[in-house]
Amino acid sequence: MSSSPLFSIIMLTFNRPHYFKEAVERVLSQTYSHLELIIIDNASTPETQEYLSQIQKQDSRIKVVRYQTNQYDPNEPGKYIGICFNAALKVAQGEYVFYQEDDDLISPDYIERMVALFQDNPQCTTAAGIWVSIDAQGKIIPESRISNFRPRYMPGHLMALDTLKELPSVLFSAPGTIFTIRRDVLLAAGGYHPIIESSQMYGIVPFGVTGFDEKAVLYWRRHPGQLNLTLQSRPCRSAEYHRALLKEWDLHRKWEEKFGKKTADHFVRTLIWQKTLVCADSFISSLFRFSWKPAWGTLSKHWNSWYFWKMIPQRAWINKWLLKKSLLQAH
C-alpha cells in the first residue's frame, strides 16, 4: 500500500450551483491533497456547466462524467445511482472511494482522517466520520448526539445488526451515504446499488472491519430541495427494493457462509420486517393526510404481505394525531 494512496471522491450535480461550488472548494482544499474529484454532470444547468469548465482548467485532479439528459426518474428514484455512480466508479483510480452529495460539506481534514483509518488497520474495509446537521446557510443546527458511539474499529456485522434492533442504534446513524469504501471491496460487492445506503450497510460493511473517526465531520445540509423530502409524496417501495437487493446480491447466502444460518435468517427476517414497517407507516401517514395516490400506490405493492397487515392497526394508533390534524385543517 502506498504511503499516500489516491483517494477518489464522487459527486453528482444538477441544479444547485451555490451549494455545489462550496462543496467542491471544501474538497479541493483538503489537508490531504492526493485525491481526485469525479463529478457527474447530470445534464446540469448552464451556470453549473460554466463552473465545471472553469475548475477543470484550474485543477487537474477534477474529472467529469457527463450526461446530456438527466438520469433521474421519479418513478424509479434510485435508478440514476446504478447508472451514474457506477460510470464514475469505472473512472475512479483511488484505493478508497467516497460519495458526497453536492449540497454537503466535509471538514478540512476529513479525507486525511479516512485514509489514516485504513492505513492503521489493514483489515479495515469501510470507514466513516460523524455527521452534523447544517442549515441552508451552512450554520450548524444544534442537536443532541444519540448515536455513533462506537470505537475506532469494530466488526462490521455487529454494527449492521445493531441497526436492525427495535430501538434506535447507538452504534450508527446517518441521514444518507457516509461510508468511504476500499475500491476493490466496492467493486467485488457489485458497485453502487440503487438503494445505496442499505447495500453498503448490509452488503459491504458486515464483511470486514469498519473504522470510525468522530473528528472527521460530514456536514449534512437541511433545505427544502432535499430529494428525501420530495419522495414523501410518492408510494413507499422500501420493502420491495430491499427484497430485490437481497436477491441480486445473494445476501442470505453470503451472511450464512460468514456468520452462520441462524444469524443470516435473523438478518433477512428483521430487515424485511423493518422495511415493511416503513411502508406501513407511509401508508397510514398518506391515508390520514388524505393523500390518496401515494396511499393506493403503497397498498398495491403490499396488499399480499402478512407483515404489512399485521402492522397496520399499531401504526394507525401511533399516527392517529395525523388524522386529527388533517380533519382540523379540513374544517
C-alpha positions in Angstrom: 0.0 0.0 0.0 1.3 3.5 -0.9 2.1 5.8 2.0 0.0 8.4 0.3 -2.7 6.4 -1.6 -5.0 8.1 -4.1 -8.5 9.0 -2.7 -11.5 9.3 -5.0 -14.5 11.5 -4.3 -17.6 11.1 -6.5 -20.1 13.9 -6.6 -23.2 14.3 -8.7 -24.6 17.7 -9.6 -27.6 19.1 -11.5 -29.1 22.4 -10.5 -27.8 23.9 -7.2 -24.6 25.7 -8.2 -24.2 27.7 -5.0 -24.1 24.6 -2.8 -22.1 22.7 -5.4 -19.3 25.3 -5.6 -19.0 25.4 -1.8 -18.8 21.6 -1.7 -16.1 21.4 -4.4 -14.0 24.1 -2.7 -14.0 22.1 0.5 -12.8 19.0 -1.3 -10.0 20.8 -3.3 -8.7 22.5 -0.1 -8.4 19.3 1.9 -5.2 18.8 4.0 -4.8 15.6 2.1 -4.1 16.6 -1.5 -3.5 13.2 -3.3 -7.1 13.0 -4.4 -9.3 13.0 -7.5 -12.8 14.5 -7.7 -15.0 12.8 -10.2 -18.0 15.0 -10.9 -21.1 13.5 -12.5 -22.7 16.2 -14.6 -26.3 15.0 -14.7 -27.4 17.4 -17.6 -26.7 20.3 -15.3 -27.8 23.9 -15.7 -25.7 26.4 -17.8 -24.3 28.1 -14.6 -23.1 24.7 -13.3 -21.6 23.8 -16.7 -19.7 27.1 -16.9 -18.3 26.5 -13.4 -17.2 22.9 -14.3 -15.3 24.2 -17.3 -13.6 26.7 -15.2 -12.4 24.4 -12.4 -11.4 21.6 -14.8 -8.9 24.1 -16.4 -7.6 25.1 -12.9 -7.2 21.7 -11.2 -6.1 18.5 -13.0 -7.5 16.4 -10.1 -11.0 17.0 -11.5 -12.6 14.5 -13.8 -16.1 14.9 -15.3 -18.6 12.2 -16.4 -21.3 13.9 -18.5 -24.9 13.1 -19.4 -26.8 15.0 -22.0 -30.2 14.1 -20.4 -30.9 13.9 -16.7 -30.8 10.3 -15.5 -33.2 10.8 -12.5 -36.5 9.0 -12.9 -39.1 9.9 -10.2 -40.8 6.6 -10.7 -37.6 4.7 -10.0 -35.7 7.2 -7.8 -32.7 5.0 -7.2 -32.1 4.1 -10.9 -29.8 7.0 -11.5 -27.4 5.7 -8.8 -26.8 2.5 -10.6 -26.2 4.3 -13.9 -24.3 7.4 -12.9 -22.4 6.3 -9.8 -21.1 3.1 -11.5 -20.0 5.1 -14.5 -18.0 7.3 -12.2 -16.6 4.3 -10.4 -15.2 3.0 -13.7 -13.3 6.2 -14.0 -12.1 6.2 -10.3 -8.4 5.2 -9.7 -8.2 5.7 -6.0 -7.6 3.0 -3.4 -10.6 4.4 -1.5 -13.9 5.8 -2.8 -16.3 8.2 -1.1 -19.6 9.6 -2.5 -20.6 13.0 -1.3 -23.8 14.9 -2.1 -23.2 18.3 -3.8 -25.0 20.2 -1.1 -23.0 18.8 1.8 -19.6 19.7 3.2 -16.6 17.9 4.8 -14.3 19.2 7.5 -10.8 20.3 6.2 -9.0 17.1 7.3 -11.8 14.7 6.6 -10.0 12.7 3.8 -6.7 12.7 5.8 -8.6 11.0 8.7 -10.3 8.5 6.5 -7.0 7.4 4.9 -5.5 7.1 8.4 -8.2 4.7 9.4 -7.4 2.3 6.5 -3.7 2.6 6.9 -3.7 2.0 10.6 -5.6 -1.3 10.2 -5.2 -3.5 7.1 -8.5 -5.3 8.0 -10.4 -2.1 7.6 -12.7 -2.1 4.5 -15.0 0.7 5.3 -14.7 4.0 7.2 -16.8 6.9 8.3 -16.8 10.1 10.2 -19.5 11.7 12.2 -22.4 13.8 10.8 -23.5 17.2 11.9 -26.6 19.0 10.5 -26.3 22.4 9.0 -29.0 24.7 7.6 -29.3 26.2 4.1 -26.8 29.0 5.1 -24.2 26.5 6.4 -24.8 27.2 10.1 -24.7 24.2 12.5 -28.1 23.1 13.8 -27.6 22.2 17.4 -28.7 18.6 18.1 -28.2 16.1 20.9 -25.9 13.3 20.0 -27.8 10.0 20.5 -25.8 7.6 18.2 -22.5 6.9 16.6 -21.0 5.9 19.9 -18.5 3.3 18.7 -14.8 2.5 18.9 -12.3 3.4 16.3 -12.6 -0.1 14.8 -15.2 -2.8 15.2 -16.5 -5.9 13.3 -18.8 -4.5 10.6 -21.5 -7.1 11.0 -22.0 -6.2 14.7 -22.8 -2.6 13.7 -25.1 -3.7 10.9 -27.1 -6.0 13.2 -27.3 -3.2 15.8 -29.1 -1.0 13.2 -31.8 -3.7 12.9 -32.8 -3.7 16.6 -36.2 -2.3 17.5 -34.6 0.6 19.5 -32.6 3.2 17.5 -29.0 2.1 17.0 -26.5 3.5 19.5 -23.6 2.5 17.2 -24.7 4.1 14.0 -26.9 6.6 12.3 -26.7 8.7 9.2 -29.2 10.5 7.0 -27.6 9.2 3.8 -24.4 7.7 2.5 -21.4 8.2 4.8 -19.0 5.3 4.1 -15.7 5.5 2.4 -15.0 2.1 0.9 -11.9 0.4 -0.4 -12.4 0.4 -4.1 -11.6 -3.2 -4.6 -14.1 -4.2 -2.0 -16.8 -2.0 -3.5 -16.2 -3.4 -7.0 -16.3 -7.0 -5.7 -19.6 -6.4 -3.9 -21.3 -5.1 -7.1 -20.5 -1.4 -7.1 -23.3 1.1 -6.4 -26.8 -0.3 -5.9 -30.0 1.8 -6.4 -30.6 1.5 -2.6 -27.2 2.7 -1.8 -27.3 3.1 2.0 -28.7 -0.4 2.7 -26.5 -2.1 0.1 -23.4 -0.7 1.8 -24.6 -1.3 5.4 -25.8 -4.9 4.8 -23.8 -5.9 1.7 -20.4 -4.4 2.3 -19.8 -3.2 5.8 -20.5 -6.6 7.5 -17.8 -8.5 5.7 -14.8 -6.6 7.2 -13.7 -4.2 9.9 -15.3 -0.8 9.9 -13.4 2.3 11.0 -14.7 5.5 12.7 -13.2 8.9 13.5 -15.6 11.3 15.2 -13.2 14.2 14.4 -13.9 13.7 10.7 -17.1 15.7 10.2 -19.6 15.4 7.3 -21.9 18.4 7.4 -25.3 17.4 6.2 -27.3 20.4 4.8 -31.0 20.6 5.5 -33.0 22.5 3.0 -36.4 22.3 1.1 -34.9 20.9 -2.1 -33.6 17.6 -0.5 -34.6 14.6 -2.5 -35.8 12.6 0.5 -38.4 15.3 1.2 -39.8 15.2 -2.4 -40.1 11.4 -2.1 -42.5 11.6 0.8 -45.3 12.3 -1.7 -44.7 9.0 -3.6 -45.7 5.4 -2.9 -43.4 3.6 -0.5 -41.5 0.7 -2.1 -38.8 0.2 0.5 -39.7 -3.5 1.2 -39.8 -4.3 -2.5 -36.5 -2.7 -3.1 -34.8 -4.5 -0.2 -36.2 -7.9 -1.3 -34.6 -7.1 -4.7 -31.3 -6.2 -3.0 -31.3 -9.5 -1.0 -31.8 -11.5 -4.2 -29.4 -9.5 -6.5 -26.5 -9.6 -4.1 -27.3 -13.1 -2.7 -27.0 -11.7 0.8 -28.6 -14.6 2.7 -26.0 -17.0 1.4 -23.1 -14.5 2.0 -24.3 -13.9 5.6 -24.8 -17.6 6.2 -21.3 -18.5 4.9 -19.7 -15.8 7.1 -21.8 -15.8 10.2 -24.0 -19.0 10.2 -27.6 -19.8 9.3 -29.1 -18.5 12.5 -27.6 -15.0 12.1 -28.4 -15.0 8.3 -32.1 -15.9 8.9 -32.3 -13.2 11.6 -30.7 -10.6 9.4 -33.1 -11.3 6.4 -36.2 -11.6 8.5 -35.5 -8.4 10.5 -34.5 -6.3 7.5 -37.7 -7.1 5.6 -39.8 -6.6 8.8 -38.2 -3.2 9.3 -38.6 -2.0 5.8 -42.3 -3.2 5.7 -42.8 -1.2 8.8 -41.6 1.9 7.0 -44.1 1.2 4.2 -46.9 0.6 6.7 -46.1 4.0 8.3 -46.1 5.6 4.9 -49.4 4.1 4.0 -51.1 5.3 7.3 -49.5 8.7 7.0 -50.7 9.2 3.4 -54.1 7.9 4.3 -54.5 10.2 7.3 -53.4 13.2 5.2 -56.0 12.2 2.5 -53.1 11.7 0.0 -54.9 9.0 -1.9 -52.4 8.4 -4.7 -49.3 7.5 -2.6 -51.6 5.6 -0.2 -53.0 3.5 -3.1 -49.6 3.0 -4.6 -48.1 1.7 -1.3 -51.1 -0.6 -0.8 -50.9 -2.0 -4.3 -47.3 -3.1 -3.5 -48.0 -4.7 -0.1 -51.6 -6.0 -0.1 -50.4 -9.6 -0.1 -47.9 -9.1 2.7 -48.8 -10.6 6.1 -46.1 -8.4 7.7 -47.8 -5.3 6.3 -51.3 -6.1 7.5 -50.1 -7.1 10.9 -48.5 -3.7 11.4 -51.4 -1.5 10.2 -53.5 -1.4 13.4 -50.5 -0.5 15.5 -49.2 2.2 13.1 -52.7 3.7 12.8 -52.9 4.0 16.6 -49.5 5.6 16.8 -50.2 8.0 14.0 -53.7 8.9 14.9 -52.7 12.5 15.7 -52.1 13.0 11.9 -55.8 12.2 11.2 -56.9 14.7 13.9 -54.6 17.3 12.4 -55.9 16.7 8.9 -59.6 16.8 10.0 -59.0 20.1 11.8 -57.3 21.6 8.7 -60.2 20.3 6.5 -62.6 22.3 8.6 
